Amino acid sequence: MTVATNLDELNANNWVVSGWFNPDENNHGVSYPVWLSMDDSSTNGFFFDSTGRYGESDGPLFYMDTPPASGTWHWLAIVKYSGGLRFYLNGAFLNEISAQQRANFCSTLAIGGFAGTYAAGSTERTFSGLVDEVRLQYIPDDEITQWTGTSIAVPDAPYSKPQTVGEWGKFNKSELAMKSELTAALTGKVNQSELAAYQKKSEAFSGQYSDLAGKPSTFPPAAHTHTIANVTDLQATVNKAHEHANKAALDKISETGGKLAYGGTAVGGVSSWTELADKPSTFPPAAHSHTIANVTDLQTMLNSKAASAHGHAVADVTGLQSLLDGKAAVGHTHAAADVAGLATTLAGKVSSVNGLTPDDSGALVLPQATSGAAGLMAAADKLKLDTFTNYTEKSGTENSGYIRFPGGLIMQFGSKEVLTPEAFVSGSIVFPRSFVDKPLSVTASVEIDSLTNAPFAISLYAPNTISVVFSGPIVGLPDTLEKIVLHWMAIGIENKPPTNPSSGV
């Protein structure tokens, strides 16, 4: 059977319609056995059926991967709030229809069947099974967030309203005793006479200053002073304030004649200029100078010294001429025969290298490699090879790198863990090096847990010189999803490659 009811206020409130459903395995040939629905020929609403299909009958439809099991109780909740409709099964959030898609509802709510056309006794789309504890509750605005999270609490007991103070209709007043009925005969209970010994805390004190006991005559007390004698032991405490273990030694320190004394004897230095010995007549002495005659023996010492600028003849230096005669001139030559073993050593040297003959000094100069000829590499050629660069880096869950080829061509690559809703993956990356224009080629694949290079239809959004967004559906998604990794590669012309790669990447 189908139960239908008219609810005219569903468009103007936050509400939750929920209930327990236990579908039969045999749905008596019905294609879509509906649990709950709200729909008519003019205004569309929502529905949820045993096949796992739910949503708006003429709008967004959703399908569960696995339909709800038959022979098992399931708790369904559909929440309407300012943002739209949210569907929950056994407390878990399934999906949402936005407020823009879901503007109005019809007034017919059908339980166990399809509203509108099929609500009047028709078995088409009728639910087969057990239904229990279906309710509709309006939710205040300040409580609706408790019903719109990623999960909501599943009730484990029949619906009931918590008892509040003053709801006497919830009590059997015949079971309550009046205060006047409490007597000593009620063992373990409060005696009526004992109740008289108690009073409210608010009644224990009048709150008047005049009722306080032990208070000063004026409050606060008037300003006043005390002598030392009025304070117990104060004088004794003051007397002991400067006592020390070495008091006997300190007591011997005194002053005698304006000087520090110990035991009556002056100690320390002088205390006036007149007491200083060996002092100059004036202090500091006046600026002055001295002649050579004023310094004893100074002239004699100067006479024994040579002038700072002077010279010597060779004959003046003992043995110098003999030493010079044994030396060779600074500029001179030697024949090969004059150098012991030189001719033999030269005979053992090569006369040519790869057809190149050493010069007269024995040096062999190799030419630069040009036009395919053998030789040393030119600096310009070496700089070109230096532009062939390999660079990688890792930051968190993202890896990236590139290989730079001579001439400006660069291949960039990397991987990144991405978040994905169900069977749709998307992710954005930033190229390590910018391209001069759009990349020549961009490819990507996804790695889903242990499923490497899963089928992935690629959509590229706004590929530019520095970044690209990948998006697309995937197939073969595992039941338990732990990680999705996006692998990508882009080839193009680098924007302003370095002229001296050794200075940085």
PAPAFI-264384 format. One line per field, with one value per residue (C-alpha): residue in three letters; chain; x, y negated, z negated; residue number from 0. Coordinates in nm, 3 decimals, padded with zeros to 5 digits, always signed. Example, Ala and Ser with C-alpha at 12.3 -4.5 7.8 and 13.67 -1.06 7.14 Angstrom:
<atoms>
aa c(ALA|SER) .
ch c(A|A) .
u c(+01.230|+01.367) .
v c(+00.450|+00.106) .
w c(-00.780|-00.714) .
i c(0|1) .
</atoms>
This chain:
<atoms>
aa c(MET|THR|VAL|ALA|THR|ASN|LEU|ASP|GLU|LEU|ASN|ALA|ASN|ASN|TRP|VAL|VAL|SER|GLY|TRP|PHE|ASN|PRO|ASP|GLU|ASN|ASN|HIS|GLY|VAL|SER|TYR|PRO|VAL|TRP|LEU|SER|MET|ASP|ASP|SER|SER|THR|ASN|GLY|PHE|PHE|PHE|ASP|SER|THR|GLY|ARG|TYR|GLY|GLU|SER|ASP|GLY|PRO|LEU|PHE|TYR|MET|ASP|THR|PRO|PRO|ALA|SER|GLY|THR|TRP|HIS|TRP|LEU|ALA|ILE|VAL|LYS|TYR|SER|GLY|GLY|LEU|ARG|PHE|TYR|LEU|ASN|GLY|ALA|PHE|LEU|ASN|GLU|ILE|SER|ALA|GLN|GLN|ARG|ALA|ASN|PHE|CYS|SER|THR|LEU|ALA|ILE|GLY|GLY|PHE|ALA|GLY|THR|TYR|ALA|ALA|GLY|SER|THR|GLU|ARG|THR|PHE|SER|GLY|LEU|VAL|ASP|GLU|VAL|ARG|LEU|GLN|TYR|ILE|PRO|ASP|ASP|GLU|ILE|THR|GLN|TRP|THR|GLY|THR|SER|ILE|ALA|VAL|PRO|ASP|ALA|PRO|TYR|SER|LYS|PRO|GLN|THR|VAL|GLY|GLU|TRP|GLY|LYS|PHE|ASN|LYS|SER|GLU|LEU|ALA|MET|LYS|SER|GLU|LEU|THR|ALA|ALA|LEU|THR|GLY|LYS|VAL|ASN|GLN|SER|GLU|LEU|ALA|ALA|TYR|GLN|LYS|LYS|SER|GLU|ALA|PHE|SER|GLY|GLN|TYR|SER|ASP|LEU|ALA|GLY|LYS|PRO|SER|THR|PHE|PRO|PRO|ALA|ALA|HIS|THR|HIS|THR|ILE|ALA|ASN|VAL|THR|ASP|LEU|GLN|ALA|THR|VAL|ASN|LYS|ALA|HIS|GLU|HIS|ALA|ASN|LYS|ALA|ALA|LEU|ASP|LYS|ILE|SER|GLU|THR|GLY|GLY|LYS|LEU|ALA|TYR|GLY|GLY|THR|ALA|VAL|GLY|GLY|VAL|SER|SER|TRP|THR|GLU|LEU|ALA|ASP|LYS|PRO|SER|THR|PHE|PRO|PRO|ALA|ALA|HIS|SER|HIS|THR|ILE|ALA|ASN|VAL|THR|ASP|LEU|GLN|THR|MET|LEU|ASN|SER|LYS|ALA|ALA|SER|ALA|HIS|GLY|HIS|ALA|VAL|ALA|ASP|VAL|THR|GLY|LEU|GLN|SER|LEU|LEU|ASP|GLY|LYS|ALA|ALA|VAL|GLY|HIS|THR|HIS|ALA|ALA|ALA|ASP|VAL|ALA|GLY|LEU|ALA|THR|THR|LEU|ALA|GLY|LYS|VAL|SER|SER|VAL|ASN|GLY|LEU|THR|PRO|ASP|ASP|SER|GLY|ALA|LEU|VAL|LEU|PRO|GLN|ALA|THR|SER|GLY|ALA|ALA|GLY|LEU|MET|ALA|ALA|ALA|ASP|LYS|LEU|LYS|LEU|ASP|THR|PHE|THR|ASN|TYR|THR|GLU|LYS|SER|GLY|THR|GLU|ASN|SER|GLY|TYR|ILE|ARG|PHE|PRO|GLY|GLY|LEU|ILE|MET|GLN|PHE|GLY|SER|LYS|GLU|VAL|LEU|THR|PRO|GLU|ALA|PHE|VAL|SER|GLY|SER|ILE|VAL|PHE|PRO|ARG|SER|PHE|VAL|ASP|LYS|PRO|LEU|SER|VAL|THR|ALA|SER|VAL|GLU|ILE|ASP|SER|LEU|THR|ASN|ALA|PRO|PHE|ALA|ILE|SER|LEU|TYR|ALA|PRO|ASN|THR|ILE|SER|VAL|VAL|PHE|SER|GLY|PRO|ILE|VAL|GLY|LEU|PRO|ASP|THR|LEU|GLU|LYS|ILE|VAL|LEU|HIS|TRP|MET|ALA|ILE|GLY|ILE|GLU|ASN|LYS|PRO|PRO|THR|ASN|PRO|SER|SER|GLY|VAL) .
ch c(A|A|A|A|A|A|A|A|A|A|A|A|A|A|A|A|A|A|A|A|A|A|A|A|A|A|A|A|A|A|A|A|A|A|A|A|A|A|A|A|A|A|A|A|A|A|A|A|A|A|A|A|A|A|A|A|A|A|A|A|A|A|A|A|A|A|A|A|A|A|A|A|A|A|A|A|A|A|A|A|A|A|A|A|A|A|A|A|A|A|A|A|A|A|A|A|A|A|A|A|A|A|A|A|A|A|A|A|A|A|A|A|A|A|A|A|A|A|A|A|A|A|A|A|A|A|A|A|A|A|A|A|A|A|A|A|A|A|A|A|A|A|A|A|A|A|A|A|A|A|A|A|A|A|A|A|A|A|A|A|A|A|A|A|A|A|A|A|A|A|A|A|A|A|A|A|A|A|A|A|A|A|A|A|A|A|A|A|A|A|A|A|A|A|A|A|A|A|A|A|A|A|A|A|A|A|A|A|A|A|A|A|A|A|A|A|A|A|A|A|A|A|A|A|A|A|A|A|A|A|A|A|A|A|A|A|A|A|A|A|A|A|A|A|A|A|A|A|A|A|A|A|A|A|A|A|A|A|A|A|A|A|A|A|A|A|A|A|A|A|A|A|A|A|A|A|A|A|A|A|A|A|A|A|A|A|A|A|A|A|A|A|A|A|A|A|A|A|A|A|A|A|A|A|A|A|A|A|A|A|A|A|A|A|A|A|A|A|A|A|A|A|A|A|A|A|A|A|A|A|A|A|A|A|A|A|A|A|A|A|A|A|A|A|A|A|A|A|A|A|A|A|A|A|A|A|A|A|A|A|A|A|A|A|A|A|A|A|A|A|A|A|A|A|A|A|A|A|A|A|A|A|A|A|A|A|A|A|A|A|A|A|A|A|A|A|A|A|A|A|A|A|A|A|A|A|A|A|A|A|A|A|A|A|A|A|A|A|A|A|A|A|A|A|A|A|A|A|A|A|A|A|A|A|A|A|A|A|A|A|A|A|A|A|A|A|A|A|A|A|A|A|A|A|A|A|A|A|A|A|A|A|A|A|A|A|A|A|A|A|A|A|A|A|A|A|A|A|A|A|A|A|A|A|A|A|A|A|A|A|A|A|A|A|A|A|A|A|A|A|A|A|A|A|A) .
u c(+00.000|+00.098|+00.030|-00.002|-00.059|-00.087|+00.181|+00.141|+00.435|+00.727|+00.839|+00.871|+01.065|+01.374|+01.258|+01.374|+01.163|+01.304|+01.208|+01.313|+01.263|+01.317|+01.268|+01.152|+01.367|+01.059|+00.920|+00.621|+00.745|+00.772|+01.059|+01.127|+00.980|+00.972|+01.043|+00.954|+00.843|+00.695|+00.583|+00.281|+00.219|+00.293|+00.549|+00.839|+00.980|+01.208|+01.210|+01.427|+01.373|+01.504|+01.724|+01.949|+01.816|+01.735|+01.708|+01.456|+01.216|+01.256|+01.597|+01.929|+01.921|+02.181|+02.255|+02.416|+02.693|+02.521|+02.143|+02.032|+02.028|+01.690|+01.580|+01.771|+01.651|+01.780|+01.731|+01.661|+01.669|+01.601|+01.694|+01.557|+01.740|+01.829|+02.102|+01.875|+01.805|+02.051|+02.010|+02.140|+02.128|+02.206|+02.353|+02.599|+02.567|+02.487|+02.440|+02.273|+02.035|+02.111|+01.853|+01.870|+01.766|+01.506|+01.281|+00.934|+00.764|+00.418|+00.214|+00.175|+00.419|+00.391|+00.530|+00.591|+00.498|+00.512|+00.324|+00.088|-00.025|+00.057|-00.051|-00.415|-00.387|-00.188|+00.078|+00.311|+00.635|+00.487|+00.735|+00.724|+00.854|+00.834|+00.821|+00.853|+00.884|+00.846|+00.834|+00.850|+01.011|+01.064|+01.417|+01.492|+01.755|+02.000|+01.985|+01.990|+02.373|+02.333|+02.149|+02.367|+02.709|+02.889|+02.701|+02.406|+02.317|+02.101|+01.824|+01.854|+01.518|+01.159|+01.115|+01.022|+01.033|+01.262|+01.076|+01.101|+01.024|+00.659|+00.511|+00.272|+00.081|+00.376|+00.335|+00.069|-00.007|-00.176|+00.166|+00.310|+00.289|+00.218|+00.460|+00.186|+00.162|+00.524|+00.522|+00.753|+00.588|+00.773|+01.089|+01.405|+01.217|+01.236|+01.012|+00.768|+00.903|+01.260|+01.167|+01.091|+01.456|+01.565|+01.531|+01.648|+02.002|+01.861|+01.664|+01.957|+02.092|+01.900|+02.174|+02.174|+02.505|+02.335|+02.271|+02.643|+02.811|+03.172|+03.197|+03.410|+03.235|+03.305|+03.377|+03.631|+03.812|+03.936|+04.302|+04.529|+04.890|+05.063|+05.381|+05.641|+05.521|+05.171|+05.312|+05.415|+05.792|+05.850|+06.130|+06.315|+06.287|+06.430|+06.719|+06.818|+06.780|+07.156|+07.319|+07.579|+07.804|+08.115|+07.963|+08.270|+08.502|+08.265|+08.240|+08.621|+08.583|+08.579|+08.713|+09.024|+09.139|+08.924|+09.071|+08.938|+09.056|+09.042|+09.072|+09.164|+09.455|+09.431|+09.439|+09.434|+09.613|+09.659|+09.363|+09.516|+09.762|+10.000|+10.053|+10.184|+10.564|+10.793|+10.537|+10.639|+10.622|+10.323|+10.089|+10.071|+10.422|+10.418|+10.501|+10.882|+11.178|+11.548|+11.868|+12.121|+12.349|+12.076|+12.088|+12.407|+12.636|+12.376|+12.621|+12.888|+12.639|+12.528|+12.892|+12.946|+12.653|+12.652|+12.409|+12.082|+12.157|+12.510|+12.693|+12.995|+13.255|+13.312|+13.654|+13.489|+13.313|+13.556|+13.554|+13.279|+13.497|+13.597|+13.234|+13.128|+13.409|+13.261|+12.913|+12.779|+12.623|+12.248|+12.185|+12.357|+12.287|+12.390|+12.438|+12.260|+12.595|+12.647|+12.344|+12.427|+12.191|+11.975|+12.045|+11.957|+11.631|+11.524|+11.593|+11.333|+11.052|+10.782|+10.827|+10.452|+10.101|+09.830|+10.026|+10.092|+10.459|+10.575|+10.725|+11.086|+11.005|+10.848|+10.496|+10.214|+09.917|+09.588|+09.343|+08.977|+08.722|+08.540|+08.342|+08.382|+08.762|+08.933|+09.054|+08.963|+08.601|+08.532|+08.392|+08.073|+08.021|+08.077|+07.817|+07.564|+07.625|+07.595|+07.236|+07.154|+07.033|+06.855|+06.671|+06.421|+06.265|+06.010|+05.768|+05.523|+05.319|+05.430|+05.736|+05.848|+06.149|+06.268|+06.533|+06.658|+06.796|+07.032|+06.845|+06.562|+06.355|+06.251|+06.068|+05.898|+05.740|+05.611|+05.349|+05.103|+04.853|+04.505|+04.167|+03.877|+03.501|+03.398|+03.475|+03.603|+03.960|+04.103|+04.422|+04.631|+05.007|+05.257|+05.546|+05.894|+06.002|+05.770|+05.723|+05.758|+05.402|+05.158|+05.330|+05.372|+05.241|+05.084|+04.998|+04.879|+04.778|+04.650|+04.767|+04.484|+04.626|+04.786|+04.609|+04.884|+04.799|+04.423|+04.209|+04.173|+04.002|+04.199|+04.052|+04.295|+04.182|+04.377|+04.721|+04.953|+05.319|+05.327|+05.040|+04.772|+04.459|+04.382|+04.030|+03.840|+03.646|+03.814|+03.693|+03.778|+03.772|+03.839|+03.576|+03.829|+04.009|+04.325|+04.528|+04.515|+04.839|+04.840|+05.146|+05.207|+05.456|+05.477|+05.713|+05.770|+06.009|+06.143|+06.085|+06.427|+06.662|+06.979|+07.277|+07.515|+07.355|+07.642|+07.508|+07.184|+06.896) .
v c(+00.000|-00.366|-00.628|-00.985|-01.307|-01.676|-01.905|-02.266|-02.421|-02.228|-02.520|-02.765|-02.574|-02.371|-02.012|-01.650|-01.358|-01.023|-00.663|-00.298|-00.079|+00.299|+00.392|+00.739|+00.940|+00.987|+00.651|+00.815|+00.704|+00.334|+00.165|-00.111|-00.029|-00.379|-00.431|-00.803|-01.048|-01.391|-01.458|-01.549|-01.628|-02.000|-02.036|-01.794|-01.678|-01.396|-01.016|-00.725|-00.363|-00.012|-00.010|-00.277|-00.551|-00.886|-01.258|-01.473|-01.290|-01.540|-01.678|-01.555|-01.177|-00.981|-00.610|-00.419|-00.177|+00.099|+00.089|+00.118|+00.485|+00.653|+00.810|+00.539|+00.226|-00.100|-00.450|-00.712|-01.088|-01.371|-01.720|-02.043|-02.368|-02.698|-02.530|-02.267|-01.895|-01.653|-01.273|-01.045|-00.665|-00.502|-00.833|-00.876|-01.168|-01.054|-01.366|-01.707|-01.895|-02.267|-02.531|-02.665|-02.324|-02.263|-02.571|-02.436|-02.118|-01.978|-01.923|-01.543|-01.327|-00.954|-00.681|-00.348|-00.464|-00.733|-01.057|-01.228|-01.001|-00.673|-00.764|-00.661|-00.286|-00.195|+00.073|-00.072|-00.178|-00.067|+00.032|+00.394|+00.452|+00.308|-00.060|-00.194|-00.523|-00.767|-01.128|-01.483|-01.741|-02.112|-02.231|-02.584|-02.782|-02.764|-02.381|-02.301|-02.265|-01.950|-01.794|-01.909|-01.760|-01.468|-01.236|-01.257|-01.046|-00.739|-00.700|-00.384|-00.417|-00.521|-00.893|-01.076|-01.431|-01.490|-01.585|-01.954|-02.133|-02.224|-01.966|-01.823|-01.642|-01.397|-01.300|-01.110|-01.373|-01.114|-00.964|-01.294|-01.384|-01.735|-01.894|-01.893|-01.515|-01.452|-01.313|-01.128|-00.807|-00.828|-00.638|-00.779|-01.079|-01.443|-01.514|-01.800|-01.944|-01.923|-02.130|-02.425|-02.433|-02.528|-02.850|-02.988|-03.125|-03.449|-03.485|-03.410|-03.770|-04.091|-04.260|-04.561|-04.695|-04.762|-04.387|-04.292|-04.187|-04.272|-04.560|-04.875|-05.188|-05.344|-05.173|-05.215|-05.306|-05.668|-05.740|-05.696|-05.616|-05.387|-05.411|-05.135|-05.037|-04.970|-04.701|-04.380|-04.301|-04.577|-04.744|-04.415|-04.341|-04.681|-04.637|-04.313|-04.447|-04.517|-04.243|-04.035|-03.741|-03.967|-04.253|-04.268|-04.338|-04.592|-04.782|-04.852|-05.057|-05.429|-05.768|-05.941|-06.283|-06.261|-05.918|-05.566|-05.394|-05.043|-05.000|-05.367|-05.348|-05.534|-05.306|-05.365|-05.631|-06.002|-06.228|-06.555|-06.686|-06.820|-06.470|-06.333|-06.269|-06.312|-06.513|-06.774|-07.136|-07.164|-06.896|-06.814|-06.955|-07.240|-07.158|-07.186|-07.060|-06.966|-07.027|-06.748|-06.902|-06.849|-06.470|-06.309|-06.137|-06.182|-06.366|-06.095|-05.823|-06.009|-06.057|-05.678|-05.619|-05.641|-05.856|-05.681|-05.737|-05.618|-05.383|-05.140|-05.051|-04.680|-04.709|-04.827|-04.490|-04.213|-03.916|-04.068|-04.090|-03.721|-03.616|-03.826|-03.680|-03.333|-03.431|-03.428|-03.730|-03.770|-03.741|-03.432|-03.116|-02.752|-02.503|-02.168|-02.007|-02.238|-02.078|-01.729|-01.465|-01.717|-01.575|-01.224|-01.341|-01.530|-01.228|-01.032|-01.281|-01.237|-01.427|-01.454|-01.382|-01.278|-01.451|-01.765|-01.860|-02.038|-02.382|-02.474|-02.500|-02.150|-02.281|-02.107|-02.333|-02.150|-02.334|-02.394|-02.150|-02.324|-02.190|-01.835|-01.848|-01.697|-01.930|-02.106|-02.214|-02.581|-02.778|-02.854|-02.481|-02.398|-02.662|-02.492|-02.158|-02.327|-02.418|-02.047|-02.047|-01.791|-01.918|-01.764|-01.869|-01.737|-01.944|-01.753|-01.514|-01.682|-01.593|-01.790|-01.836|-01.907|-01.829|-02.130|-02.063|-02.289|-02.545|-02.620|-02.296|-02.180|-01.873|-01.913|-01.634|-01.548|-01.380|-01.505|-01.347|-01.484|-01.471|-01.336|-01.294|-00.935|-00.865|-01.204|-01.324|-01.673|-01.844|-02.151|-02.179|-02.464|-02.411|-02.438|-02.658|-02.878|-02.827|-03.109|-03.027|-02.739|-02.399|-02.203|-01.889|-01.804|-01.449|-01.295|-00.968|-00.872|-00.607|-00.483|-00.286|+00.020|-00.036|-00.200|-00.418|-00.382|-00.482|-00.858|-01.092|-01.416|-01.764|-02.057|-02.392|-02.711|-02.559|-02.855|-02.930|-02.842|-02.606|-02.365|-02.199|-01.832|-01.699|-01.398|-01.082|-00.755|-00.398|-00.093|-00.286|-00.046|-00.009|-00.128|-00.439|-00.540|-00.757|-00.900|-01.026|-01.242|-01.189|-01.457|-01.566|-01.884|-01.969|-02.316|-02.609|-02.755|-03.122|-03.297|-03.004|-03.102|-03.214|-03.071|-02.758|-02.714|-03.016|-02.838|-02.620) .
w c(+00.000|+00.032|-00.231|-00.103|-00.296|-00.210|-00.354|-00.250|-00.438|-00.288|-00.072|-00.361|-00.627|-00.703|-00.745|-00.763|-00.647|-00.761|-00.832|-00.849|-00.537|-00.499|-00.130|-00.023|+00.214|+00.438|+00.551|+00.732|+01.071|+00.991|+01.177|+00.928|+00.581|+00.426|+00.054|+00.027|+00.294|+00.355|+00.711|+00.922|+01.283|+01.248|+00.968|+00.938|+00.607|+00.495|+00.460|+00.334|+00.441|+00.370|+00.682|+00.530|+00.758|+00.599|+00.667|+00.853|+01.080|+01.364|+01.274|+01.129|+01.080|+00.884|+00.870|+00.585|+00.686|+00.484|+00.416|+00.051|-00.057|-00.087|-00.414|-00.607|-00.782|-00.632|-00.769|-00.500|-00.568|-00.320|-00.449|-00.302|-00.390|-00.224|-00.018|+00.139|+00.071|-00.091|-00.084|-00.365|-00.393|-00.728|-00.844|-00.552|-00.308|+00.049|+00.262|+00.289|+00.519|+00.508|+00.419|+00.776|+00.910|+00.642|+00.611|+00.512|+00.400|+00.444|+00.128|+00.154|-00.044|+00.037|-00.191|-00.017|+00.329|+00.595|+00.525|+00.763|+01.046|+00.868|+00.514|+00.550|+00.499|+00.809|+00.753|+01.015|+00.839|+00.503|+00.230|+00.108|-00.243|-00.594|-00.694|-01.048|-01.236|-00.946|-01.063|-00.933|-01.162|-01.111|-01.205|-01.340|-01.152|-01.445|-01.444|-01.072|-01.065|-01.277|-00.979|-00.688|-00.766|-00.601|-00.839|-01.080|-01.383|-01.316|-01.583|-01.794|-01.974|-01.887|-01.834|-02.155|-02.286|-02.591|-02.908|-03.003|-03.329|-03.376|-03.138|-03.399|-03.133|-03.117|-03.491|-03.679|-03.939|-04.159|-04.222|-04.354|-04.725|-04.848|-05.096|-05.360|-05.327|-05.436|-05.793|-06.026|-05.920|-05.585|-05.681|-05.523|-05.387|-05.507|-05.806|-05.776|-06.102|-05.967|-05.663|-05.891|-05.999|-05.646|-05.457|-05.126|-05.111|-04.975|-05.299|-05.537|-05.530|-05.496|-05.292|-05.526|-05.666|-05.999|-06.041|-06.023|-06.351|-06.451|-06.204|-06.268|-06.382|-06.045|-05.717|-05.582|-05.913|-05.944|-05.853|-06.162|-06.275|-06.527|-06.735|-06.737|-07.084|-06.940|-06.710|-06.887|-06.866|-06.608|-06.811|-06.862|-06.493|-06.402|-06.646|-06.475|-06.124|-06.073|-06.281|-06.092|-06.175|-06.139|-06.342|-06.575|-06.278|-06.123|-06.449|-06.430|-06.112|-06.179|-06.055|-06.191|-06.071|-05.761|-05.673|-05.690|-06.006|-06.142|-06.517|-06.544|-06.294|-05.960|-05.657|-05.283|-05.070|-05.100|-05.094|-04.970|-04.704|-04.972|-05.108|-04.774|-04.756|-04.448|-04.263|-03.998|-04.090|-03.858|-03.745|-03.468|-03.370|-03.116|-02.751|-02.687|-02.472|-02.514|-02.311|-02.235|-02.498|-02.761|-02.704|-02.845|-02.581|-02.306|-02.072|-02.121|-02.029|-01.714|-01.599|-01.591|-01.356|-00.970|-00.776|-00.689|-00.315|-00.220|+00.020|+00.031|+00.293|+00.377|+00.215|-00.108|-00.145|-00.240|+00.010|+00.228|+00.542|+00.520|+00.488|+00.789|+01.004|+00.956|+01.083|+01.442|+01.612|+01.572|+01.944|+02.094|+02.303|+02.307|+02.585|+02.557|+02.494|+02.194|+02.020|+01.901|+02.051|+02.239|+02.585|+02.468|+02.312|+02.623|+02.839|+02.641|+02.707|+02.977|+03.297|+03.375|+03.233|+03.478|+03.752|+03.547|+03.494|+03.177|+03.226|+03.147|+02.776|+02.775|+02.729|+02.917|+03.000|+03.083|+03.308|+03.216|+03.349|+03.631|+03.927|+03.805|+03.778|+03.472|+03.203|+02.881|+02.817|+02.865|+02.570|+02.764|+02.832|+02.467|+02.363|+02.591|+02.420|+02.080|+02.168|+02.164|+01.803|+01.584|+01.272|+01.029|+00.701|+00.447|+00.235|+00.014|+00.231|+00.558|+00.771|+01.074|+01.297|+01.648|+01.911|+02.110|+02.461|+02.658|+02.863|+02.614|+02.632|+02.279|+02.158|+01.817|+01.613|+01.267|+01.050|+00.788|+00.550|+00.626|+00.455|+00.660|+00.611|+00.699|+01.066|+01.179|+01.137|+01.167|+01.069|+01.149|+01.180|+01.225|+01.469|+01.306|+01.604|+01.810|+02.185|+02.434|+02.547|+02.500|+02.473|+02.794|+02.624|+02.285|+02.176|+01.848|+01.686|+01.341|+01.094|+00.868|+00.571|+00.734|+01.070|+01.278|+01.580|+01.538|+01.840|+01.820|+02.065|+02.053|+02.066|+02.054|+01.924|+02.004|+02.070|+02.068|+02.018|+01.648|+01.556|+01.678|+01.533|+01.606|+01.569|+01.687|+01.597|+01.505|+01.517|+01.310|+00.981|+00.686|+00.410|+00.151|+00.274|+00.090|+00.329|+00.681|+00.842|+01.157|+01.384|+01.651|+01.917|+02.127|+02.418|+02.560|+02.611|+02.286|+02.215|+02.179|+02.109|+01.918|+02.125|+01.863|+01.718|+01.470|+01.282|+01.191|+01.311) .
i c(0|1|2|3|4|5|6|7|8|9|10|11|12|13|14|15|16|17|18|19|20|21|22|23|24|25|26|27|28|29|30|31|32|33|34|35|36|37|38|39|40|41|42|43|44|45|46|47|48|49|50|51|52|53|54|55|56|57|58|59|60|61|62|63|64|65|66|67|68|69|70|71|72|73|74|75|76|77|78|79|80|81|82|83|84|85|86|87|88|89|90|91|92|93|94|95|96|97|98|99|100|101|102|103|104|105|106|107|108|109|110|111|112|113|114|115|116|117|118|119|120|121|122|123|124|125|126|127|128|129|130|131|132|133|134|135|136|137|138|139|140|141|142|143|144|145|146|147|148|149|150|151|152|153|154|155|156|157|158|159|160|161|162|163|164|165|166|167|168|169|170|171|172|173|174|175|176|177|178|179|180|181|182|183|184|185|186|187|188|189|190|191|192|193|194|195|196|197|198|199|200|201|202|203|204|205|206|207|208|209|210|211|212|213|214|215|216|217|218|219|220|221|222|223|224|225|226|227|228|229|230|231|232|233|234|235|236|237|238|239|240|241|242|243|244|245|246|247|248|249|250|251|252|253|254|255|256|257|258|259|260|261|262|263|264|265|266|267|268|269|270|271|272|273|274|275|276|277|278|279|280|281|282|283|284|285|286|287|288|289|290|291|292|293|294|295|296|297|298|299|300|301|302|303|304|305|306|307|308|309|310|311|312|313|314|315|316|317|318|319|320|321|322|323|324|325|326|327|328|329|330|331|332|333|334|335|336|337|338|339|340|341|342|343|344|345|346|347|348|349|350|351|352|353|354|355|356|357|358|359|360|361|362|363|364|365|366|367|368|369|370|371|372|373|374|375|376|377|378|379|380|381|382|383|384|385|386|387|388|389|390|391|392|393|394|395|396|397|398|399|400|401|402|403|404|405|406|407|408|409|410|411|412|413|414|415|416|417|418|419|420|421|422|423|424|425|426|427|428|429|430|431|432|433|434|435|436|437|438|439|440|441|442|443|444|445|446|447|448|449|450|451|452|453|454|455|456|457|458|459|460|461|462|463|464|465|466|467|468|469|470|471|472|473|474|475|476|477|478|479|480|481|482|483|484|485|486|487|488|489|490|491|492|493|494|495|496|497|498|499|500|501|502|503|504) .
</atoms>
